[in-house]
């Protein structure tokens, strides 16, 4: 599952890079929770929760079977 999650993140990365940010996959646990770290401009952006939930989490739960949600690691 971790490889599938990384593939989806790689598809989303250009959108984050365009705005001066980036995302790093930290881990995927056995319960289907993906841990990610937002970096660059995304790390302290007021819209980071929208990016997390409406963008990254939606893509992951739609495209990778078994993903239940995401959590941000600081």
C-alpha positions, 0 to 999 in steps of 0.5 A: 500500500505504501508504494501506491500512496507514494504514487498518488503523492507524486501525482499531487506534488507538482501542484504543491511545488507550484505554490512553493510547498511540498509533501513528504510521505512519512509512514502508512500504518496497518490501520490505513492511516497515512502520515505526511509532512507538509513542507515549504510554503505548505508547512505554515500556510493557513490553508494547509488543512484544506490542502490536507483534507480536500486535496491529499486525503480525498485523492488517497482514499479514492485511489488507494484501497485501504487508506482510511485517512491522513494525519499531519506530522510536524 
